[in-house]
Amino acid sequence: MKLDLHRINADLHAHSTVSDGTMTPRALVERAHAQGVELFALTDHDEVAGLHEAALAAAELGLDFVPGVEISVTWSGQTVHIVGIGIDAGNAALIEGLAHVRSGRMRRAQAMADALAAAGHPGALEGALAYAGNVDLVSRTHFARWLVETGACDDVREVFTKYLVAGKPGYVPHQWAELRQAVAWIAGAGGVAIVAHPGRYKFGDDELRALLAEFRDAGGLAVEVSTSNHTAQQTRKFAKLAREFELEASRGSDFHSPNESQVELGRVQALPDALVPVWRRFV
């Protein structure tokens, strides 16, 4: 019987405590399995340290596992995320590149803490670090959790609205990797590069097409069409763009925590049938 790739419950975008998630790699894999995920990728931000633990847990459970990473890049003045799946986590160039990306995070975190102190919230850096499982990957999400704990906001979503986006106190831009660098690191490690949650970026249609064209020309192969960040309308839009740019399509929850939103592992819209699922390469 022919395998129906579109019906596979693939979740190829999720985060553990190694970056800004709240579950360990093992616990995350166990939750994915319990939620009926059939093909799972751990894609921590700019770090691969959780992949070994996740792979072991997946093997014990009989869950098909794909090693991954999510690399932060700066493109047209905005932060864009490129997911890489099917990577060799021991690839020297990838490891060196990720270390370079991570190296600026602490300087950015100190600047964020200074800005929040000026806005009436002292002690933010120490508070954020208490939430960071990996201090080299302290991020806006860790600051957001601390601001919720201190009562400054009711939830993480409110924090990002009031403090941690461009134009608000606490936001500090950062120069990440270049798009072509990130795609090259992923491809050089034997992986497939994917534009993550394109609906989140504040690009007009022309800029979005320019991003996808540059990404494709650099060797990128797929775009995340179905994700918790996309409305049904956006899913249709990016399905059309995937076909236009001859990119394969990915699906991922971008799960971080069971307590901070309604996002759940494996609970993402199915890909439209006209698309080529990127996970055809791994099943």
DRENDO-1510 file (C-alpha; in Angstrom, 1 decimal, always signed):
<recs>
REC; n; res; u; v; w
REC; 1; MET; +0.0; +0.0; +0.0 .
REC; 2; LYS; +1.3; +3.4; -1.0 .
REC; 3; LEU; +2.3; +5.6; +2.0 .
REC; 4; ASP; +0.2; +8.8; +2.2 .
REC; 5; LEU; +2.8; +11.3; +3.2 .
REC; 6; HIS; +0.3; +14.1; +3.8 .
REC; 7; ARG; -1.4; +12.1; +6.6 .
REC; 8; ILE; +1.7; +11.5; +8.6 .
REC; 9; ASN; +1.6; +13.5; +11.9 .
REC; 10; ALA; +4.9; +15.2; +11.5 .
REC; 11; ASP; +6.0; +17.9; +13.9 .
REC; 12; LEU; +9.3; +19.3; +12.7 .
REC; 13; HIS; +9.7; +22.4; +15.0 .
REC; 14; ALA; +9.9; +22.3; +18.8 .
REC; 15; HIS; +12.0; +23.6; +21.6 .
REC; 16; SER; +13.4; +22.2; +24.8 .
REC; 17; THR; +15.1; +23.6; +27.9 .
REC; 18; VAL; +18.4; +23.6; +25.9 .
REC; 19; SER; +17.1; +26.8; +24.4 .
REC; 20; ASP; +13.8; +28.5; +25.4 .
REC; 21; GLY; +11.4; +25.6; +26.0 .
REC; 22; THR; +10.3; +24.5; +29.5 .
REC; 23; MET; +10.6; +20.7; +29.0 .
REC; 24; THR; +13.8; +18.6; +28.8 .
REC; 25; PRO; +14.6; +17.0; +25.5 .
REC; 26; ARG; +13.5; +13.6; +26.9 .
REC; 27; ALA; +10.2; +15.0; +28.3 .
REC; 28; LEU; +9.5; +16.8; +25.1 .
REC; 29; VAL; +9.9; +13.6; +23.1 .
REC; 30; GLU; +7.7; +11.7; +25.5 .
REC; 31; ARG; +5.0; +14.3; +25.2 .
REC; 32; ALA; +5.2; +14.3; +21.4 .
REC; 33; HIS; +4.8; +10.5; +21.4 .
REC; 34; ALA; +1.8; +10.7; +23.8 .
REC; 35; GLN; +0.2; +13.3; +21.5 .
REC; 36; GLY; +0.4; +11.0; +18.5 .
REC; 37; VAL; +3.3; +12.6; +16.7 .
REC; 38; GLU; +4.8; +10.1; +14.2 .
REC; 39; LEU; +7.8; +12.0; +13.0 .
REC; 40; PHE; +9.5; +14.5; +15.4 .
REC; 41; ALA; +12.3; +17.0; +15.2 .
REC; 42; LEU; +13.9; +18.9; +18.1 .
REC; 43; THR; +15.0; +22.3; +16.8 .
REC; 44; ASP; +16.4; +24.3; +19.6 .
REC; 45; HIS; +17.6; +27.9; +18.9 .
REC; 46; ASP; +21.2; +28.0; +17.8 .
REC; 47; GLU; +22.1; +24.8; +19.7 .
REC; 48; VAL; +22.3; +21.1; +19.2 .
REC; 49; ALA; +23.2; +19.9; +22.7 .
REC; 50; GLY; +19.8; +18.3; +23.3 .
REC; 51; LEU; +19.7; +16.1; +20.2 .
REC; 52; HIS; +21.5; +13.1; +21.7 .
REC; 53; GLU; +19.1; +12.9; +24.7 .
REC; 54; ALA; +16.1; +13.4; +22.4 .
REC; 55; ALA; +17.3; +10.7; +20.0 .
REC; 56; LEU; +17.8; +8.2; +22.7 .
REC; 57; ALA; +14.3; +8.8; +24.1 .
REC; 58; ALA; +12.7; +8.6; +20.7 .
REC; 59; ALA; +14.5; +5.3; +20.0 .
REC; 60; GLU; +13.1; +3.8; +23.3 .
REC; 61; LEU; +9.6; +4.9; +22.3 .
REC; 62; GLY; +9.8; +3.8; +18.7 .
REC; 63; LEU; +9.2; +7.4; +17.6 .
REC; 64; ASP; +10.9; +8.4; +14.3 .
REC; 65; PHE; +13.2; +11.3; +15.1 .
REC; 66; VAL; +15.0; +13.9; +12.9 .
REC; 67; PRO; +17.8; +15.9; +14.4 .
REC; 68; GLY; +17.3; +19.6; +13.9 .
REC; 69; VAL; +18.2; +23.2; +14.9 .
REC; 70; GLU; +16.7; +26.7; +14.4 .
REC; 71; ILE; +19.2; +29.3; +13.4 .
REC; 72; SER; +18.6; +33.1; +14.0 .
REC; 73; VAL; +19.5; +35.2; +11.0 .
REC; 74; THR; +19.2; +38.9; +10.2 .
REC; 75; TRP; +17.6; +39.8; +6.9 .
REC; 76; SER; +16.4; +43.2; +5.8 .
REC; 77; GLY; +16.7; +44.5; +9.3 .
REC; 78; GLN; +14.5; +41.8; +10.9 .
REC; 79; THR; +15.2; +38.5; +12.7 .
REC; 80; VAL; +14.3; +35.5; +10.6 .
REC; 81; HIS; +14.5; +31.9; +11.7 .
REC; 82; ILE; +15.8; +29.1; +9.5 .
REC; 83; VAL; +15.1; +25.6; +10.7 .
REC; 84; GLY; +17.5; +22.8; +9.7 .
REC; 85; ILE; +16.5; +19.2; +9.9 .
REC; 86; GLY; +18.3; +16.0; +9.1 .
REC; 87; ILE; +21.6; +17.6; +10.3 .
REC; 88; ASP; +24.8; +15.9; +11.4 .
REC; 89; ALA; +25.0; +17.5; +14.9 .
REC; 90; GLY; +28.7; +16.8; +15.0 .
REC; 91; ASN; +29.5; +18.8; +11.9 .
REC; 92; ALA; +32.4; +21.1; +12.7 .
REC; 93; ALA; +31.4; +24.1; +10.6 .
REC; 94; LEU; +27.8; +23.9; +11.9 .
REC; 95; ILE; +29.0; +23.8; +15.5 .
REC; 96; GLU; +31.4; +26.7; +15.0 .
REC; 97; GLY; +28.7; +28.8; +13.3 .
REC; 98; LEU; +26.2; +28.2; +16.0 .
REC; 99; ALA; +28.8; +29.1; +18.7 .
REC; 100; HIS; +29.3; +32.4; +16.8 .
REC; 101; VAL; +25.6; +33.2; +16.7 .
REC; 102; ARG; +25.3; +32.4; +20.5 .
REC; 103; SER; +28.2; +34.6; +21.5 .
REC; 104; GLY; +26.3; +37.8; +21.2 .
REC; 105; ARG; +23.3; +36.8; +23.3 .
REC; 106; MET; +24.7; +37.7; +26.7 .
REC; 107; ARG; +25.7; +41.2; +25.5 .
REC; 108; ARG; +22.2; +41.6; +24.2 .
REC; 109; ALA; +20.7; +40.3; +27.4 .
REC; 110; GLN; +22.5; +42.9; +29.5 .
REC; 111; ALA; +21.3; +45.6; +27.2 .
REC; 112; MET; +17.7; +44.3; +27.5 .
REC; 113; ALA; +18.1; +44.2; +31.3 .
REC; 114; ASP; +19.3; +47.8; +31.4 .
REC; 115; ALA; +16.4; +48.9; +29.3 .
REC; 116; LEU; +13.9; +47.1; +31.5 .
REC; 117; ALA; +15.5; +48.7; +34.6 .
REC; 118; ALA; +15.0; +52.1; +33.1 .
REC; 119; ALA; +11.4; +51.2; +32.6 .
REC; 120; GLY; +11.0; +50.3; +36.3 .
REC; 121; HIS; +11.9; +46.6; +36.3 .
REC; 122; PRO; +15.4; +46.2; +37.9 .
REC; 123; GLY; +17.0; +42.8; +38.3 .
REC; 124; ALA; +15.8; +41.5; +34.9 .
REC; 125; LEU; +19.0; +39.8; +33.9 .
REC; 126; GLU; +19.3; +37.7; +37.1 .
REC; 127; GLY; +15.6; +36.9; +36.8 .
REC; 128; ALA; +15.8; +35.8; +33.2 .
REC; 129; LEU; +18.9; +33.7; +33.9 .
REC; 130; ALA; +17.0; +31.8; +36.5 .
REC; 131; TYR; +14.7; +30.5; +33.7 .
REC; 132; ALA; +17.4; +29.7; +31.2 .
REC; 133; GLY; +18.5; +26.1; +31.2 .
REC; 134; ASN; +21.4; +27.2; +29.1 .
REC; 135; VAL; +22.8; +30.6; +30.1 .
REC; 136; ASP; +24.4; +31.0; +26.6 .
REC; 137; LEU; +21.0; +31.0; +25.1 .
REC; 138; VAL; +19.2; +33.5; +27.4 .
REC; 139; SER; +16.5; +35.0; +25.3 .
REC; 140; ARG; +13.4; +37.3; +25.2 .
REC; 141; THR; +11.3; +34.4; +26.3 .
REC; 142; HIS; +13.3; +34.0; +29.5 .
REC; 143; PHE; +12.8; +37.7; +30.3 .
REC; 144; ALA; +9.1; +37.4; +29.5 .
REC; 145; ARG; +8.7; +34.5; +32.0 .
REC; 146; TRP; +10.4; +36.6; +34.7 .
REC; 147; LEU; +8.2; +39.6; +34.0 .
REC; 148; VAL; +5.1; +37.4; +34.4 .
REC; 149; GLU; +6.5; +36.0; +37.7 .
REC; 150; THR; +7.0; +39.4; +39.1 .
REC; 151; GLY; +3.5; +40.5; +38.2 .
REC; 152; ALA; +4.5; +43.0; +35.6 .
REC; 153; CYS; +2.2; +41.2; +33.1 .
REC; 154; ASP; -0.4; +38.5; +33.2 .
REC; 155; ASP; +1.1; +36.3; +30.6 .
REC; 156; VAL; +4.0; +35.9; +28.1 .
REC; 157; ARG; +1.9; +37.2; +25.2 .
REC; 158; GLU; +1.3; +40.5; +27.1 .
REC; 159; VAL; +5.0; +40.9; +27.9 .
REC; 160; PHE; +5.9; +40.7; +24.2 .
REC; 161; THR; +3.2; +43.3; +23.4 .
REC; 162; LYS; +4.3; +45.8; +26.0 .
REC; 163; TYR; +8.0; +45.3; +26.3 .
REC; 164; LEU; +9.9; +43.0; +24.0 .
REC; 165; VAL; +9.1; +44.0; +20.5 .
REC; 166; ALA; +10.5; +46.8; +18.4 .
REC; 167; GLY; +9.6; +50.3; +19.7 .
REC; 168; LYS; +8.9; +49.1; +23.2 .
REC; 169; PRO; +11.1; +49.3; +26.4 .
REC; 170; GLY; +13.2; +46.1; +26.7 .
REC; 171; TYR; +13.6; +45.5; +23.0 .
REC; 172; VAL; +17.2; +45.3; +21.8 .
REC; 173; PRO; +18.0; +44.4; +18.1 .
REC; 174; HIS; +20.8; +41.9; +17.5 .
REC; 175; GLN; +22.8; +41.1; +14.4 .
REC; 176; TRP; +22.5; +37.4; +13.9 .
REC; 177; ALA; +24.0; +35.2; +11.1 .
REC; 178; GLU; +23.5; +36.0; +7.5 .
REC; 179; LEU; +20.9; +34.1; +5.6 .
REC; 180; ARG; +23.4; +32.4; +3.2 .
REC; 181; GLN; +25.6; +31.5; +6.1 .
REC; 182; ALA; +22.8; +29.7; +7.9 .
REC; 183; VAL; +21.7; +27.8; +4.8 .
REC; 184; ALA; +25.3; +26.8; +4.1 .
REC; 185; TRP; +25.8; +25.5; +7.6 .
REC; 186; ILE; +22.7; +23.4; +7.4 .
REC; 187; ALA; +23.4; +22.1; +3.9 .
REC; 188; GLY; +27.1; +21.4; +4.9 .
REC; 189; ALA; +25.9; +19.3; +7.8 .
REC; 190; GLY; +23.7; +17.2; +5.4 .
REC; 191; GLY; +20.5; +18.9; +6.4 .
REC; 192; VAL; +17.5; +20.6; +4.8 .
REC; 193; ALA; +17.0; +24.3; +5.3 .
REC; 194; ILE; +13.4; +25.6; +6.0 .
REC; 195; VAL; +12.1; +29.1; +6.4 .
REC; 196; ALA; +10.3; +29.0; +9.8 .
REC; 197; HIS; +6.9; +30.5; +10.4 .
REC; 198; PRO; +7.0; +33.1; +7.5 .
REC; 199; GLY; +3.7; +34.6; +8.6 .
REC; 200; ARG; +5.3; +36.0; +11.7 .
REC; 201; TYR; +7.6; +38.4; +9.8 .
REC; 202; LYS; +6.5; +42.0; +9.2 .
REC; 203; PHE; +7.4; +41.9; +5.5 .
REC; 204; GLY; +5.3; +43.1; +2.6 .
REC; 205; ASP; +4.6; +40.8; -0.3 .
REC; 206; ASP; +7.6; +42.0; -2.3 .
REC; 207; GLU; +10.0; +41.6; +0.6 .
REC; 208; LEU; +8.6; +38.2; +1.4 .
REC; 209; ARG; +9.1; +37.1; -2.2 .
REC; 210; ALA; +12.7; +38.5; -2.1 .
REC; 211; LEU; +13.4; +36.5; +1.0 .
REC; 212; LEU; +12.1; +33.3; -0.5 .
REC; 213; ALA; +14.0; +33.9; -3.7 .
REC; 214; GLU; +17.3; +34.6; -1.9 .
REC; 215; PHE; +16.7; +31.6; +0.4 .
REC; 216; ARG; +16.0; +29.3; -2.6 .
REC; 217; ASP; +19.0; +30.6; -4.5 .
REC; 218; ALA; +21.3; +30.0; -1.5 .
REC; 219; GLY; +20.3; +26.3; -1.4 .
REC; 220; GLY; +17.2; +26.4; +0.9 .
REC; 221; LEU; +14.7; +23.7; +0.1 .
REC; 222; ALA; +11.5; +24.2; +2.1 .
REC; 223; VAL; +9.1; +26.6; +3.8 .
REC; 224; GLU; +7.1; +26.0; +7.0 .
REC; 225; VAL; +3.5; +26.2; +5.6 .
REC; 226; SER; +1.6; +24.8; +8.5 .
REC; 227; THR; +2.5; +26.0; +12.0 .
REC; 228; SER; +0.7; +27.2; +15.1 .
REC; 229; ASN; +1.7; +30.8; +14.2 .
REC; 230; HIS; -0.4; +30.7; +11.0 .
REC; 231; THR; -4.1; +31.3; +10.4 .
REC; 232; ALA; -5.9; +29.2; +7.8 .
REC; 233; GLN; -5.6; +32.1; +5.4 .
REC; 234; GLN; -1.8; +32.3; +5.9 .
REC; 235; THR; -1.4; +28.5; +5.4 .
REC; 236; ARG; -3.1; +28.9; +2.0 .
REC; 237; LYS; -0.9; +31.9; +1.2 .
REC; 238; PHE; +2.3; +30.1; +2.0 .
REC; 239; ALA; +1.2; +27.0; +0.2 .
REC; 240; LYS; +0.8; +29.1; -2.9 .
REC; 241; LEU; +4.2; +30.7; -2.4 .
REC; 242; ALA; +5.8; +27.2; -1.8 .
REC; 243; ARG; +4.5; +26.2; -5.2 .
REC; 244; GLU; +5.6; +29.4; -6.9 .
REC; 245; PHE; +9.2; +29.1; -5.6 .
REC; 246; GLU; +9.3; +25.3; -6.1 .
REC; 247; LEU; +9.9; +24.8; -2.4 .
REC; 248; GLU; +8.9; +21.7; -0.4 .
REC; 249; ALA; +6.6; +22.3; +2.6 .
REC; 250; SER; +7.1; +21.7; +6.3 .
REC; 251; ARG; +4.8; +21.4; +9.3 .
REC; 252; GLY; +5.7; +22.2; +12.9 .
REC; 253; SER; +4.1; +23.4; +16.1 .
REC; 254; ASP; +6.9; +25.7; +17.3 .
REC; 255; PHE; +6.0; +24.2; +20.8 .
REC; 256; HIS; +7.8; +25.7; +23.8 .
REC; 257; SER; +5.7; +24.9; +26.9 .
REC; 258; PRO; +2.5; +23.2; +27.9 .
REC; 259; ASN; +1.6; +26.1; +30.1 .
REC; 260; GLU; +2.2; +29.3; +28.2 .
REC; 261; SER; -0.2; +29.0; +25.2 .
REC; 262; GLN; -2.6; +26.7; +23.5 .
REC; 263; VAL; +0.1; +25.4; +21.1 .
REC; 264; GLU; +0.4; +21.6; +21.3 .
REC; 265; LEU; +2.7; +19.1; +19.8 .
REC; 266; GLY; +1.3; +17.5; +16.7 .
REC; 267; ARG; -1.8; +19.7; +16.6 .
REC; 268; VAL; -1.1; +21.7; +13.4 .
REC; 269; GLN; -3.1; +21.9; +10.2 .
REC; 270; ALA; -2.4; +19.2; +7.7 .
REC; 271; LEU; -0.5; +20.3; +4.6 .
REC; 272; PRO; -2.6; +21.1; +1.5 .
REC; 273; ASP; -2.5; +18.1; -0.8 .
REC; 274; ALA; -0.8; +19.9; -3.7 .
REC; 275; LEU; +2.4; +20.4; -1.8 .
REC; 276; VAL; +5.5; +18.2; -1.5 .
REC; 277; PRO; +6.1; +17.4; +2.2 .
REC; 278; VAL; +9.7; +17.9; +3.2 .
REC; 279; TRP; +9.6; +14.8; +5.4 .
REC; 280; ARG; +9.5; +12.6; +2.3 .
REC; 281; ARG; +13.2; +12.6; +2.7 .
REC; 282; PHE; +13.0; +11.0; +6.2 .
REC; 283; VAL; +10.3; +8.3; +5.9 .
</recs>
